[in-house]
Amino acid sequence: MFFNSGKQIVIRLITPLRMSYEESYAKAFPFDKMVSGVLDPEMIEDTVKMVNEAIKDKIQVNLIINNRAGGNAPLIAQKIADRLRKERQQRLL
């Protein structure tokens, strides 16, 4: 993982791997709900790992999520936040 000298990381969740822009747009439109088969669960897992690593190293995370990544960017953000919260609670036990 690469962190810049400014102690920041930018993570962009955009079009899923092996899916064209046009295909992801057509499946996700009108971007009002999560769409089965668009959001790659590995994308969530990888994002959580990167965020946890950055937090451990006191690095600011800037997360940019596109609706095409899974249908609805705010819901994707909520999935990531829920996963981060769950992992933090488990570490505190």
C-alpha positions in Angstrom: 0.0 0.0 0.0 1.3 3.5 -0.8 0.8 6.5 1.4 2.0 10.0 0.3 4.3 12.2 2.4 1.3 14.3 3.4 0.0 11.5 5.6 -3.1 11.0 3.5 -4.5 8.2 1.3 -7.2 8.5 -1.3 -9.3 5.4 -2.0 -11.6 5.5 -5.0 -14.3 2.9 -5.4 -15.5 3.1 -9.0 -16.5 0.6 -11.7 -16.1 -3.0 -10.5 -13.3 -5.1 -12.0 -14.2 -7.0 -15.2 -17.2 -4.7 -15.8 -17.4 -1.9 -18.3 -18.5 1.6 -17.4 -21.6 1.2 -19.6 -22.5 -2.1 -18.0 -22.1 -0.9 -14.5 -24.0 2.2 -15.2 -26.9 0.3 -16.8 -27.1 -2.1 -13.9 -26.8 0.5 -11.2 -29.1 3.2 -12.6 -31.1 4.9 -11.0 -28.6 4.6 -8.2 -31.3 4.3 -5.5 -30.4 0.9 -4.0 -27.7 -1.7 -3.8 -27.6 -3.9 -6.9 -26.9 -7.6 -6.7 -24.0 -8.7 -8.8 -22.5 -5.2 -9.1 -20.8 -4.7 -5.7 -17.8 -6.9 -5.3 -17.5 -8.1 -1.7 -13.7 -8.0 -2.1 -14.0 -4.3 -2.7 -15.5 -3.8 0.8 -12.9 -6.2 2.4 -9.9 -4.5 0.6 -11.2 -1.0 1.6 -11.6 -2.0 5.2 -8.1 -3.4 5.3 -6.6 -0.2 3.8 -8.6 2.0 6.1 -7.5 0.0 9.2 -3.9 0.1 8.1 -4.1 3.9 7.6 -5.7 4.4 11.0 -3.0 2.3 12.6 -0.4 4.5 11.0 -2.3 7.8 11.8 -2.9 8.5 8.1 -6.0 10.5 7.0 -8.3 8.5 4.7 -10.2 10.2 1.9 -12.8 7.7 0.5 -14.5 8.5 -2.7 -17.3 6.1 -3.7 -19.1 6.1 -7.1 -22.7 4.9 -7.4 -21.4 2.5 -10.2 -19.4 0.6 -7.5 -22.5 -1.1 -6.3 -25.7 0.9 -7.0 -25.7 3.5 -4.3 -22.7 5.3 -2.9 -24.2 6.2 0.6 -25.2 2.6 1.1 -21.8 1.3 0.2 -20.2 3.8 2.6 -22.6 2.5 5.3 -21.5 -1.1 4.6 -17.8 0.0 5.0 -18.6 2.0 8.2 -20.5 -0.9 9.7 -17.7 -3.3 9.0 -15.1 -0.9 10.5 -17.3 -0.4 13.6 -17.8 -4.2 14.0 -14.0 -4.8 13.8 -13.2 -2.1 16.3 -15.8 -3.4 18.8 -14.2 -6.9 18.4 -10.7 -5.5 19.1 -12.0 -3.8 22.2 -13.4 -7.0 23.7 
